Amino acid sequence: MGDPNAPESFSIWGINVSKTDPDVISKVKTGVLVGEEIEGISAVGGSSPNSMVATDNFVYASNGNNDDISVIDVKQNKVVESITLKIDNRLVI
């Protein structure tokens, strides 16, 4: 089906809709790449960005398979921070 690390897969696409014919202006990879080592283990699935919130300067995307949130700078069209989600200690038995 193709390279899972290609810009077209597991990415967030920026689309300029201000024109009559909208066009793609960016493709931003989020989360962990397939094959990238995390805590000594190679990732076998893509990041699966699924929920987003946008402000004037940033897009926050949750990555379903990575338990993190990518912070994308919309002016640079790149991930500038990754926020790791962790279980609150009060929930650990």
Residue frames as a rotation matrix with the C-alpha (Angstrom) as fourth column:
MET 1
0.562 0.827 0.000 0.00
0.827 -0.562 0.000 0.00
0.000 0.000 -1.000 0.00
GLY 2
0.507 -0.438 0.743 3.03
0.110 -0.821 -0.559 2.26
0.855 0.365 -0.368 0.08
ASP 3
-0.525 -0.824 -0.214 5.56
0.447 -0.052 -0.893 3.68
0.724 -0.565 0.395 2.49
PRO 4
0.411 0.744 -0.528 3.94
0.849 -0.101 0.518 4.40
0.332 -0.661 -0.673 5.88
ASN 5
0.008 -0.489 -0.872 6.50
0.697 -0.623 0.355 7.18
-0.717 -0.610 0.336 6.43
ALA 6
-0.523 -0.102 0.846 5.70
0.786 -0.443 0.432 8.98
0.331 0.890 0.312 3.16
PRO 7
-0.994 0.098 -0.038 4.41
-0.077 -0.924 -0.374 12.56
-0.071 -0.369 0.927 3.57
GLU 8
-0.447 0.881 -0.153 0.96
-0.564 -0.145 0.813 11.45
0.694 0.450 0.562 2.37
SER 9
0.153 0.511 -0.846 0.43
0.302 0.791 0.532 8.87
0.941 -0.337 -0.033 5.14
PHE 10
0.285 0.062 -0.956 -0.27
0.952 0.101 0.290 9.47
0.115 -0.993 -0.030 8.83
SER 11
-0.807 -0.587 0.062 0.05
0.586 -0.810 -0.033 13.23
0.070 0.010 0.998 8.20
ILE 12
0.187 0.803 -0.566 -1.98
0.594 -0.551 -0.586 16.38
-0.783 -0.226 -0.580 8.66
TRP 13
-0.376 -0.246 0.893 -2.54
0.915 -0.250 0.316 18.25
0.145 0.937 0.319 5.44
GLY 14
-0.349 0.243 -0.905 -2.85
0.204 -0.923 -0.326 22.02
-0.915 -0.298 0.273 5.25
ILE 15
-0.295 0.346 0.891 -5.21
0.955 0.124 0.269 23.15
-0.018 0.930 -0.367 2.49
ASN 16
-0.891 0.006 -0.455 -5.65
-0.001 -1.000 -0.011 26.70
-0.455 -0.009 0.891 1.25
VAL 17
-0.301 0.876 0.376 -9.40
0.918 0.374 -0.135 27.11
-0.259 0.305 -0.917 0.74
SER 18
-0.066 0.254 -0.965 -9.30
0.147 -0.954 -0.261 30.84
-0.987 -0.159 0.026 0.00
LYS 19
-0.781 -0.249 -0.573 -9.01
-0.512 -0.269 0.816 30.22
-0.357 0.930 0.083 -3.75
THR 20
0.219 0.863 -0.455 -11.58
-0.975 0.181 -0.126 28.93
-0.026 0.471 0.882 -6.21
ASP 21
0.608 -0.140 -0.782 -9.50
-0.130 0.953 -0.272 25.75
0.783 0.267 0.561 -6.56
PRO 22
0.813 -0.302 0.498 -8.23
-0.534 -0.046 0.844 24.74
-0.232 -0.952 -0.199 -3.09
ASP 23
0.460 -0.717 -0.523 -4.66
-0.225 0.476 -0.850 23.46
0.859 0.509 0.058 -3.02
VAL 24
0.800 -0.277 -0.531 -2.46
0.588 0.533 0.608 21.54
0.114 -0.800 0.589 -0.58
ILE 25
0.664 -0.568 0.486 0.07
-0.411 -0.820 -0.398 23.86
0.625 0.064 -0.778 1.07
SER 26
-0.315 -0.809 0.496 1.64
-0.926 0.147 -0.349 21.48
0.209 -0.569 -0.795 3.60
LYS 27
0.626 0.351 -0.696 1.88
-0.112 0.924 0.366 17.88
0.772 -0.151 0.617 4.78
VAL 28
-0.094 -0.630 0.771 3.11
-0.899 -0.279 -0.337 17.55
0.427 -0.725 -0.540 8.35
LYS 29
-0.065 -0.034 -0.997 4.11
0.181 0.982 -0.045 14.19
0.981 -0.184 -0.057 9.85
THR 30
0.231 0.174 0.957 3.06
-0.869 -0.406 0.283 13.85
0.438 -0.897 0.058 13.47
GLY 31
0.814 0.179 0.552 3.99
-0.505 0.686 0.523 11.38
-0.286 -0.705 0.649 16.18
VAL 32
-0.049 -0.848 0.528 6.36
-0.404 0.501 0.766 8.46
-0.913 -0.176 -0.367 15.88
LEU 33
0.038 -0.026 -0.999 7.47
-0.994 0.100 -0.040 7.17
0.101 0.995 -0.022 12.48
VAL 34
0.970 0.241 0.045 7.10
-0.241 0.970 0.004 3.47
-0.043 -0.015 0.999 11.65
GLY 35
0.564 -0.795 -0.224 10.39
0.531 0.557 -0.638 1.80
0.632 0.241 0.736 12.58
GLU 36
0.006 -0.543 0.840 11.51
-0.441 -0.755 -0.485 4.61
0.897 -0.368 -0.244 14.89
GLU 37
-0.333 -0.202 -0.921 12.78
0.608 0.701 -0.373 3.33
0.721 -0.684 -0.111 18.24
ILE 38
0.121 0.426 0.897 10.83
-0.611 -0.680 0.406 4.41
0.783 -0.597 0.178 21.32
GLU 39
0.363 -0.063 0.930 12.01
-0.900 0.235 0.368 3.15
-0.241 -0.970 0.028 24.69
GLY 40
-0.534 -0.769 0.352 14.11
-0.622 0.639 0.453 0.50
-0.573 0.023 -0.819 22.92
ILE 41
-0.223 0.541 0.811 11.27
0.487 0.783 -0.389 -0.87
-0.845 0.308 -0.438 20.79
SER 42
-0.993 -0.114 0.036 10.68
0.080 -0.413 0.907 -0.21
-0.088 0.904 0.419 17.07
ALA 43
-0.303 0.929 -0.213 7.28
-0.518 -0.348 -0.782 1.32
-0.800 -0.127 0.586 16.33
VAL 44
-0.804 0.056 0.592 5.15
0.417 0.763 0.494 -0.94
-0.425 0.644 -0.637 14.13
GLY 45
0.172 0.915 0.364 2.22
0.982 -0.130 -0.136 1.43
-0.077 0.381 -0.921 13.54
GLY 46
-0.441 -0.280 0.853 1.92
0.499 -0.866 -0.026 5.00
0.746 0.414 0.522 12.36
SER 47
-0.996 -0.080 -0.045 0.93
0.084 -0.585 -0.807 7.90
0.038 -0.807 0.589 14.60
SER 48
-0.358 0.931 0.073 -2.70
0.841 0.287 0.458 8.01
0.406 0.225 -0.886 13.47
PRO 49
-0.990 0.077 -0.118 -3.45
-0.018 -0.902 -0.431 11.71
-0.140 -0.425 0.894 14.06
ASN 50
-0.557 0.828 0.055 -7.16
0.767 0.488 0.417 11.84
0.318 0.274 -0.907 14.74
SER 51
0.578 0.769 -0.273 -8.41
0.816 -0.543 0.198 14.84
0.004 -0.337 -0.941 16.71
MET 52
-0.494 -0.775 0.395 -7.32
0.780 -0.595 -0.192 18.44
0.384 0.213 0.898 16.21
VAL 53
0.618 0.532 -0.579 -7.79
0.675 -0.737 0.043 21.86
-0.404 -0.417 -0.814 17.73
ALA 54
-0.127 -0.658 0.742 -6.57
0.901 -0.390 -0.192 24.94
0.416 0.644 0.642 15.87
THR 55
0.390 0.133 -0.911 -5.67
0.519 -0.849 0.099 28.44
-0.761 -0.511 -0.400 17.01
ASP 56
0.944 -0.069 -0.323 -4.26
-0.276 -0.702 -0.656 31.33
-0.181 0.709 -0.682 14.98
ASN 57
0.239 -0.966 -0.101 -0.70
-0.971 -0.236 -0.038 30.06
0.012 0.108 -0.994 15.59
PHE 58
-0.772 -0.567 0.287 -0.85
-0.603 0.796 -0.050 26.36
-0.200 -0.212 -0.957 16.37
VAL 59
0.317 0.777 -0.544 -2.64
-0.698 0.579 0.421 23.12
0.643 0.246 0.726 15.59
TYR 60
-0.446 -0.344 0.827 -2.78
-0.832 0.501 -0.240 20.54
-0.331 -0.795 -0.509 18.39
ALA 61
0.193 0.465 -0.864 -3.20
-0.768 0.620 0.161 16.98
0.610 0.633 0.477 17.10
SER 62
0.255 -0.079 0.964 -3.73
-0.742 0.623 0.247 13.88
-0.620 -0.778 0.100 19.21
ASN 63
-0.284 -0.449 -0.847 -1.88
-0.849 0.529 0.004 10.84
0.446 0.720 -0.532 17.90
GLY 64
0.583 0.796 0.162 -3.99
-0.776 0.487 0.400 7.80
0.240 -0.359 0.902 18.63
ASN 65
0.812 -0.286 -0.509 -1.28
0.237 0.958 -0.160 5.14
0.533 0.009 0.846 18.48
ASN 66
-0.151 -0.984 0.098 1.39
0.376 -0.149 -0.915 7.19
0.914 -0.101 0.392 20.26
ASP 67
0.482 0.415 -0.772 -0.38
0.867 -0.096 0.489 8.55
0.128 -0.905 -0.406 23.34
ASP 68
-0.507 -0.620 -0.599 0.86
0.660 -0.726 0.194 12.05
-0.555 -0.297 0.777 22.64
ILE 69
0.735 0.670 -0.104 -0.15
0.489 -0.630 -0.604 15.40
-0.470 0.393 -0.791 21.22
SER 70
-0.311 -0.803 0.509 1.80
0.950 -0.239 0.202 17.09
-0.041 0.546 0.837 18.43
VAL 71
0.430 0.333 -0.839 1.97
0.309 -0.928 -0.210 20.88
-0.848 -0.169 -0.502 18.49
ILE 72
-0.041 -0.361 0.932 2.29
0.997 0.045 0.061 22.22
-0.064 0.931 0.358 14.94
ASP 73
-0.331 -0.135 -0.934 3.40
0.140 -0.986 0.093 25.79
-0.933 -0.100 0.345 14.25
VAL 74
0.528 0.679 0.510 1.19
0.588 0.141 -0.796 26.91
-0.612 0.721 -0.325 11.34
LYS 75
0.782 -0.310 -0.540 3.69
-0.512 -0.815 -0.273 29.49
-0.355 0.490 -0.796 10.09
GLN 76
-0.272 -0.962 -0.023 6.56
-0.869 0.235 0.436 26.97
-0.414 0.138 -0.900 9.94
ASN 77
0.568 0.594 -0.570 4.36
-0.759 0.646 -0.083 23.97
0.319 0.480 0.817 9.00
LYS 78
-0.245 -0.642 -0.726 6.27
-0.118 0.763 -0.635 21.71
0.962 -0.070 -0.263 11.38
VAL 79
0.709 0.403 -0.578 5.91
0.453 0.368 0.812 20.01
0.540 -0.838 0.078 14.74
VAL 80
0.043 -0.682 0.730 7.51
-0.367 -0.690 -0.624 22.24
0.929 -0.241 -0.280 17.38
GLU 81
-0.556 -0.191 0.809 6.62
-0.831 0.153 -0.535 20.21
-0.021 -0.970 -0.244 20.47
SER 82
-0.202 0.500 -0.842 5.36
-0.085 0.848 0.524 16.79
0.976 0.178 -0.129 21.47
ILE 83
-0.250 0.241 0.938 3.33
-0.952 -0.235 -0.194 16.44
0.174 -0.942 0.288 24.66
THR 84
-0.735 -0.070 -0.675 3.45
-0.057 0.998 -0.042 12.91
0.676 0.008 -0.737 26.10
LEU 85
0.253 0.879 0.405 0.27
-0.747 -0.088 0.658 11.74
0.614 -0.469 0.634 27.80
LYS 86
-0.777 -0.525 -0.348 0.77
-0.144 0.686 -0.713 9.77
0.612 -0.504 -0.609 31.00
ILE 87
0.197 0.833 -0.518 -1.57
0.459 0.388 0.799 8.03
0.866 -0.395 -0.306 33.39
ASP 88
0.181 -0.030 0.983 -2.14
-0.696 -0.710 0.107 10.01
0.695 -0.703 -0.150 36.55
ASN 89
-0.772 -0.606 -0.192 -0.52
-0.277 0.592 -0.757 8.24
0.572 -0.531 -0.625 39.53
ARG 90
-0.535 0.633 0.560 -3.85
-0.742 -0.035 -0.669 8.29
-0.404 -0.774 0.488 41.36
LEU 91
0.495 0.757 -0.427 -5.19
-0.869 0.427 -0.251 5.83
-0.007 0.495 0.869 38.78
VAL 92
-0.160 -0.653 -0.741 -2.34
-0.518 0.694 -0.499 3.33
0.840 0.304 -0.450 39.14
ILE 93
0.839 0.497 0.222 -3.14
-0.464 0.441 0.768 0.42
0.284 -0.747 0.601 41.44
